C-alpha cells in the first residue's frame, strides 16, 4: 500500500508540474500579446497625430485656395467692365479721352 500512495503522489506531482508549466506558457503568450498590442497602439497614436497635422495643413491650403479663387472671380468680373478697358487703354496704349490734358514729366 505504501507503494501505491507513492505512485499516486508521484503522478499528482507530475500533473501539478505539467499544469504549472501550462499556466506559465499561457501566461507568457498573453503577456507577449499585451506587449505587441501596446507597441502597435503607440505607433497608431503617432500616425494619428501625423494625420491630424496633415489634415490641418490641408485645411489651411483649402482656405488659401478659396481666397485665391474669390480674387480670380473678382478679377474676371472686373475684366468684363468698361473701367478695365479704359485702364488698359491708358496704361498699355497711352490713349486718353478727348477732354483730358496729359502732363508728362521731364
N, CA, C and O of each residue as an XYZ file, in Angstrom:
424
protein
N       0.810     -1.179      0.000
C       0.000      0.000      0.000
C       0.857      1.247      0.000
O       0.485      2.277     -0.562
N       1.958      1.144      0.611
C       2.865      2.269      0.666
C       3.331      2.645     -0.737
O       3.497      3.825     -1.043
N       3.538      1.659     -1.575
C       3.969      1.907     -2.950
C       2.876      2.613     -3.737
O       3.175      3.486     -4.552
N       1.646      2.265     -3.518
C       0.522      2.882     -4.228
C       0.417      4.376     -3.885
O       0.195      5.210     -4.762
N       0.576      4.689     -2.630
C       0.498      6.082     -2.212
C       1.623      6.896     -2.853
O       1.420      8.029     -3.288
N       2.801      6.297     -2.900
C       3.928      6.991     -3.501
C       3.677      7.226     -4.995
O       3.960      8.298     -5.530
N       3.147      6.212     -5.637
C       2.845      6.353     -7.070
C       1.807      7.452     -7.297
O       1.949      8.271     -8.204
N       0.770      7.462     -6.473
C      -0.267      8.479     -6.606
C       0.321      9.873     -6.373
O       0.035     10.806     -7.124
N       1.135     10.005     -5.340
C       1.767     11.297     -5.079
C       2.680     11.686     -6.228
O       2.728     12.854     -6.614
N       3.393     10.737     -6.768
C       4.284     10.994     -7.896
C       3.490     11.434     -9.123
O       3.887     12.362     -9.828
N       2.377     10.769     -9.371
C       1.523     11.147    -10.502
C       0.934     12.540    -10.286
O       0.911     13.367    -11.197
N       0.466     12.778     -9.080
C      -0.110     14.092     -8.767
C       0.956     15.176     -8.919
O       0.683     16.251     -9.452
N       2.134     14.899     -8.463
C       3.237     15.858     -8.559
C       3.550     16.180    -10.014
O       3.782     17.336    -10.367
N       3.554     15.159    -10.848
C       3.809     15.372    -12.272
C       2.674     16.173    -12.905
O       2.911     17.063    -13.721
N       1.449     15.850    -12.525
C       0.290     16.582    -13.048
C       0.353     18.051    -12.647
O       0.101     18.941    -13.459
N       0.692     18.289    -11.385
C       0.788     19.657    -10.895
C       1.895     20.398    -11.641
O       1.727     21.561    -12.008
N       3.010     19.737    -11.863
C       4.105     20.361    -12.604
C       3.676     20.680    -14.038
O       3.946     21.773    -14.536
N       3.012     19.737    -14.701
C       2.518     19.975    -16.061
C       1.524     21.129    -16.071
O       1.556     21.983    -16.958
N       0.651     21.144    -15.087
C      -0.352     22.210    -15.004
C       0.337     23.567    -14.804
O      -0.033     24.553    -15.441
N       1.321     23.609    -13.933
C       2.049     24.854    -13.694
C       2.765     25.313    -14.969
O       2.773     26.501    -15.292
N       3.357     24.368    -15.681
C       4.041     24.711    -16.926
C       3.048     25.251    -17.961
O       3.333     26.217    -18.668
N       1.894     24.617    -18.035
C       0.867     25.064    -18.982
C       0.389     26.468    -18.640
O       0.253     27.318    -19.521
N       0.140     26.704    -17.376
C      -0.308     28.032    -16.933
C       0.782     29.057    -17.227
O       0.486     30.163    -17.680
N       2.021     28.705    -16.977
C       3.134     29.602    -17.244
C       3.246     29.900    -18.739
O       3.472     31.046    -19.129
N       3.089     28.881    -19.571
C       3.172     29.080    -21.025
C       2.030     29.972    -21.512
O       2.256     30.872    -22.320
N       0.842     29.741    -21.044
C      -0.307     30.563    -21.444
C      -0.115     31.995    -20.960
O      -0.409     32.943    -21.688
N       0.373     32.154    -19.741
C       0.635     33.500    -19.215
C       1.681     34.224    -20.052
O       1.545     35.419    -20.317
N       2.706     33.522    -20.464
C       3.750     34.128    -21.301
C       3.184     34.573    -22.640
O       3.515     35.655    -23.125
N       2.344     33.759    -23.232
C       1.731     34.110    -24.518
C       0.834     35.342    -24.349
O       0.876     36.255    -25.174
N       0.048     35.370    -23.315
C      -0.825     36.522    -23.065
C       0.006     37.775    -22.841
O      -0.333     38.841    -23.353
N       1.079     37.661    -22.089
C       1.956     38.810    -21.847
C       2.574     39.307    -23.158
O       2.620     40.513    -23.399
N       3.040     38.404    -23.989
C       3.613     38.793    -25.286
C       2.573     39.486    -26.162
O       2.882     40.470    -26.833
N       1.358     38.980    -26.157
C       0.290     39.632    -26.913
C       0.033     41.036    -26.388
O      -0.177     41.965    -27.168
N       0.049     41.192    -25.088
C      -0.148     42.512    -24.484
C       0.961     43.476    -24.919
O       0.686     44.630    -25.247
N       2.195     43.011    -24.923
C       3.324     43.854    -25.336
C       3.181     44.260    -26.801
O       3.389     45.424    -27.143
N       2.831     43.321    -27.657
C       2.689     43.618    -29.085
C       1.553     44.610    -29.319
O       1.706     45.551    -30.097
N       0.440     44.412    -28.668
C      -0.706     45.316    -28.836
C      -0.359     46.713    -28.317
O      -0.748     47.712    -28.921
N       0.360     46.786    -27.218
C       0.765     48.091    -26.684
C       1.689     48.818    -27.651
O       1.541     50.021    -27.865
N       2.637     48.101    -28.233
C       3.569     48.707    -29.185
C       2.821     49.216    -30.418
O       3.084     50.319    -30.897
N       1.907     48.425    -30.919
C       1.115     48.847    -32.087
C       0.242     50.051    -31.739
O       0.045     50.940    -32.568
N      -0.269     50.077    -30.539
C      -1.098     51.194    -30.105
C      -0.292     52.496    -30.129
O      -0.791     53.530    -30.572
N       0.935     52.442    -29.661
C       1.788     53.635    -29.674
C       2.062     54.103    -31.097
O       2.002     55.301    -31.377
N       2.360     53.180    -31.988
C       2.643     53.577    -33.366
C       1.383     54.140    -34.032
O       1.475     55.062    -34.842
N       0.225     53.601    -33.703
C      -1.015     54.130    -34.267
C      -1.305     55.532    -33.745
O      -1.822     56.370    -34.483
N      -0.984     55.791    -32.503
C      -1.179     57.139    -31.952
C      -0.267     58.147    -32.643
O      -0.672     59.277    -32.914
N       0.958     57.735    -32.924
C       1.880     58.619    -33.636
C       1.352     58.926    -35.040
O       1.388     60.072    -35.489
N       0.867     57.901    -35.720
C       0.306     58.104    -37.058
C      -0.911     59.025    -36.992
O      -1.100     59.879    -37.858
N      -1.727     58.847    -35.968
C      -2.908     59.695    -35.823
C      -2.511     61.157    -35.664
O      -3.136     62.042    -36.247
N      -1.477     61.405    -34.876
C      -1.002     62.780    -34.687
C      -0.479     63.349    -36.003
O      -0.728     64.512    -36.321
N       0.240     62.538    -36.763
C       0.748     62.986    -38.064
C      -0.405     63.298    -39.008
O      -0.377     64.308    -39.711
N      -1.400     62.453    -39.028
C      -2.533     62.665    -39.920
C      -3.328     63.908    -39.520
O      -3.831     64.625    -40.385
N      -3.443     64.165    -38.225
C      -4.148     65.371    -37.785
C      -3.391     66.622    -38.204
O      -4.000     67.604    -38.627
N      -2.059     66.592    -38.089
C      -1.252     67.738    -38.527
C      -1.397     67.939    -40.029
O      -1.513     69.068    -40.505
N      -1.388     66.844    -40.766
C      -1.551     66.926    -42.223
C      -2.942     67.452    -42.570
O      -3.091     68.248    -43.498
N      -3.940     67.021    -41.844
C      -5.305     67.480    -42.084
C      -5.413     68.993    -41.858
O      -6.042     69.696    -42.649
N      -4.807     69.488    -40.789
C      -4.843     70.919    -40.515
C      -4.130     71.706    -41.616
O      -4.591     72.769    -42.030
N      -3.009     71.173    -42.081
C      -2.266     71.826    -43.161
C      -3.096     71.867    -44.441
O      -3.125     72.883    -45.136
N      -3.756     70.784    -44.741
C      -4.586     70.736    -45.951
C      -5.787     71.669    -45.836
O      -6.186     72.288    -46.823
N      -6.360     71.774    -44.654
C      -7.477     72.706    -44.457
C      -7.022     74.153    -44.663
O      -7.760     74.967    -45.219
N      -5.804     74.467    -44.212
C      -5.260     75.811    -44.426
C      -5.060     76.062    -45.919
O      -5.345     77.153    -46.413
N      -4.577     75.061    -46.626
C      -4.400     75.196    -48.080
C      -5.743     75.392    -48.775
O      -5.844     76.163    -49.730
N      -6.755     74.709    -48.306
C      -8.093     74.854    -48.898
C      -8.593     76.278    -48.701
O      -9.142     76.880    -49.624
N      -8.404     76.819    -47.496
C      -8.823     78.205    -47.250
C      -8.079     79.175    -48.165
O      -8.679     80.098    -48.716
N      -6.777     78.964    -48.325
C      -5.983     79.827    -49.200
C      -6.475     79.742    -50.649
O      -6.593     80.758    -51.333
N      -6.757     78.533    -51.099
C      -7.215     78.355    -52.476
C      -8.600     78.967    -52.687
O      -8.888     79.504    -53.757
N      -9.448     78.887    -51.674
C     -10.775     79.512    -51.792
C     -10.635     81.029    -51.887
O     -11.339     81.672    -52.666
N      -9.724     81.603    -51.092
C      -9.496     83.043    -51.168
C      -8.937     83.416    -52.534
O      -9.339     84.421    -53.120
N      -8.027     82.621    -53.034
C      -7.449     82.863    -54.367
C      -8.525     82.763    -55.446
O      -8.551     83.578    -56.369
N      -9.397     81.790    -55.341
C     -10.477     81.626    -56.315
C     -11.417     82.830    -56.273
O     -11.910     83.270    -57.312
N     -11.665     83.361    -55.078
C     -12.525     84.545    -54.961
C     -11.872     85.747    -55.637
O     -12.552     86.523    -56.308
N     -10.550     85.907    -55.465
C      -9.843     87.006    -56.124
C      -9.897     86.852    -57.640
O     -10.091     87.831    -58.360
N      -9.730     85.645    -58.115
C      -9.795     85.395    -59.554
C     -11.186     85.704    -60.079
O     -11.337     86.259    -61.168
N     -12.199     85.345    -59.308
C     -13.582     85.642    -59.702
C     -13.798     87.149    -59.783
O     -14.414     87.639    -60.729
N     -13.290     87.891    -58.788
C     -13.412     89.349    -58.820
C     -12.686     89.935    -60.020
O     -13.194     90.848    -60.671
N     -11.504     89.417    -60.314
C     -10.745     89.900    -61.467
C     -11.498     89.608    -62.758
O     -11.512     90.433    -63.672
N     -12.116     88.449    -62.834
C     -12.905     88.102    -64.018
C     -14.068     89.063    -64.221
O     -14.378     89.459    -65.344
N     -14.702     89.428    -63.122
C     -15.801     90.399    -63.221
C     -15.273     91.775    -63.623
O     -15.913     92.477    -64.405
N     -14.105     92.170    -63.092
C     -13.507     93.468    -63.408
C     -13.084     93.525    -64.879
O     -13.224     94.563    -65.526
N     -12.576     92.433    -65.396
C     -12.114     92.397    -66.791
C     -13.274     92.640    -67.750
O     -13.068     93.163    -68.845
N     -14.449     92.282    -67.369
C     -15.614     92.456    -68.245
C     -16.206     93.856    -68.205
O     -17.191     94.115    -68.897
N     -15.646     94.761    -67.426
C     -16.226     96.098    -67.300
C     -15.536     97.093    -68.238
O     -14.439     96.845    -68.738
N     -16.216     98.236    -68.465
C     -15.642     99.309    -69.282
C     -14.461     99.965    -68.582
O     -13.533    100.446    -69.234
N     -14.497     99.984    -67.256
C     -13.401    100.583    -66.490
C     -12.081     99.866    -66.792
O     -11.042    100.510    -66.936
N     -12.123     98.533    -66.889
C     -10.918     97.761    -67.209
C     -10.405     98.117    -68.599
O      -9.202     98.283    -68.804
N     -11.321     98.231    -69.545
C     -10.926     98.561    -70.910
C     -10.253     99.928    -70.933
O      -9.225    100.098    -71.589
N     -10.814    100.898    -70.232
C     -10.224    102.242    -70.193
C      -8.853    102.214    -69.511
O      -7.903    102.813    -70.015
N      -8.742    101.536    -68.388
C      -7.454    101.462    -67.682
C      -6.387    100.801    -68.546
O      -5.244    101.257    -68.578
N      -6.747     99.749    -69.232
C      -5.789     99.065    -70.094
C      -5.379     99.942    -71.262
O      -4.205     99.977    -71.629
N      -6.337    100.653    -71.851
C      -6.024    101.547    -72.966
C      -5.088    102.657    -72.514
O      -4.184    103.031    -73.262
N      -5.271    103.186    -71.335
C      -4.394    104.244    -70.822
C      -2.991    103.714    -70.545
O      -2.002    104.319    -70.957
N      -2.907    102.593    -69.853
C      -1.613    102.070    -69.436
C      -0.800    101.509    -70.593
O       0.378    101.839    -70.737
N      -1.396    100.688    -71.399
C      -0.640     99.974    -72.426
C      -0.590    100.710    -73.766
O       0.409    100.635    -74.481
N      -1.657    101.415    -74.101
C      -1.694    102.067    -75.407
C      -1.484    103.573    -75.326
O      -1.272    104.222    -76.350
N      -1.538    104.133    -74.130
C      -1.342    105.558    -73.950
C      -2.489    106.405    -74.453
O      -2.289    107.583    -74.750
N      -3.672    105.856    -74.558
C      -4.839    106.591    -75.039
C      -5.455    107.414    -73.914
O      -5.360    107.048    -72.742
N      -6.091    108.536    -74.281
C      -6.770    109.397    -73.312
C      -8.107    109.816    -73.896
O      -8.340    109.681    -75.097
N      -8.986    110.328    -73.037
C     -10.258    110.860    -73.505
C     -10.006    112.182    -74.231
O      -8.937    112.779    -74.107
N     -11.002    112.625    -74.983
C     -10.853    113.844    -75.769
C     -10.667    115.078    -74.890
O      -9.908    115.974    -75.259
N     -11.318    115.150    -73.771
C     -11.276    116.339    -72.932
C     -10.206    116.277    -71.829
O     -10.193    117.140    -70.950
N      -9.311    115.280    -71.854
C      -8.254    115.152    -70.841
C      -6.983    115.853    -71.298
O      -6.660    115.874    -72.486
N      -6.276    116.420    -70.344
C      -4.989    117.037    -70.608
C      -3.910    116.122    -70.014
O      -4.011    115.706    -68.860
N      -2.910    115.822    -70.786
C      -1.864    114.914    -70.358
C      -0.653    115.725    -69.928
O      -0.167    116.564    -70.687
N      -0.169    115.486    -68.734
C       1.046    116.111    -68.242
C       2.143    115.065    -68.237
O       1.961    113.972    -67.701
N       3.255    115.385    -68.818
C       4.364    114.450    -68.867
C       5.519    114.997    -68.036
O       5.797    116.196    -68.038
N       6.175    114.100    -67.335
C       7.310    114.507    -66.527
C       8.525    114.678    -67.425
O       8.718    113.940    -68.391
N       9.355    115.691    -67.074
C      10.543    115.939    -67.910
C      11.682    115.078    -67.544
O      12.747    115.170    -68.155
